[in-house]
């Protein structure tokens, strides 16, 4: 199924998702030629995976160098129109885990995430929006983790009820908690 159709078929769970889904679809339609690439410097597609352990009480997080906070895994579509594939690829690249799978293959959350201007690879990247598609991913918490030193300064499992002690991004903590609740419902 086409990524636009997947998003169109997604059933929002709150007003924020209704609005973010509407805006995301409008941007896809308006910028279809480059919405999957970073060439669109105002807004582009990203995909994230909230990686939970099998008992759903811990989240595998990375300490992100650019934002200096603990965060979920995820990244730019970079031309790939399979958002689940993007989330799985990023989960493996950013944590070193090799065995990770979706709790469900369905989109679990749609969120527009603001990204503030920053320097990446020696080049300034202007503030923009990530039109983000999220999935619930599951991994074995005993699998060896490998630090991706290029993007992160740490990787580890965090108890779901301690997220606010690790992340300094209240907007994302709300998204994490929303996804954790949905994971428990989809168990």
Secondary structure as the mmCIF struct_conf table of DSSP 4:
data_model
#
loop_
_struct_conf.conf_type_id
_struct_conf.id
_struct_conf.beg_label_comp_id
_struct_conf.beg_label_asym_id
_struct_conf.beg_label_seq_id
_struct_conf.end_label_comp_id
_struct_conf.end_label_asym_id
_struct_conf.end_label_seq_id
HELX_RH_AL_P HELX_RH_AL_P1 UNK A 3 UNK A 9
BEND BEND1 UNK A 13 UNK A 14
HELX_RH_AL_P HELX_RH_AL_P2 UNK A 15 UNK A 30
TURN_TY1_P TURN_TY1_P1 UNK A 31 UNK A 36
BEND BEND2 UNK A 37 UNK A 37
TURN_TY1_P TURN_TY1_P2 UNK A 38 UNK A 39
BEND BEND3 UNK A 41 UNK A 42
STRN STRN1 UNK A 43 UNK A 52
TURN_TY1_P TURN_TY1_P3 UNK A 54 UNK A 55
BEND BEND4 UNK A 56 UNK A 57
STRN STRN2 UNK A 58 UNK A 64
TURN_TY1_P TURN_TY1_P4 UNK A 65 UNK A 68
STRN STRN3 UNK A 69 UNK A 71
STRN STRN4 UNK A 73 UNK A 76
TURN_TY1_P TURN_TY1_P5 UNK A 78 UNK A 79
HELX_RH_AL_P HELX_RH_AL_P3 UNK A 83 UNK A 95
BEND BEND5 UNK A 98 UNK A 98
STRN STRN5 UNK A 100 UNK A 102
BEND BEND6 UNK A 103 UNK A 103
BEND BEND7 UNK A 105 UNK A 106
STRN STRN6 UNK A 109 UNK A 115
STRN STRN7 UNK A 118 UNK A 120
TURN_TY1_P TURN_TY1_P6 UNK A 121 UNK A 122
STRN STRN8 UNK A 123 UNK A 125
STRN STRN9 UNK A 128 UNK A 139
TURN_TY1_P TURN_TY1_P7 UNK A 141 UNK A 142
BEND BEND8 UNK A 143 UNK A 143
HELX_LH_PP_P HELX_LH_PP_P1 UNK A 144 UNK A 145
TURN_TY1_P TURN_TY1_P8 UNK A 149 UNK A 151
STRN STRN10 UNK A 152 UNK A 159
HELX_RH_3T_P HELX_RH_3T_P1 UNK A 160 UNK A 165
TURN_TY1_P TURN_TY1_P9 UNK A 166 UNK A 166
HELX_RH_AL_P HELX_RH_AL_P4 UNK A 170 UNK A 186
#
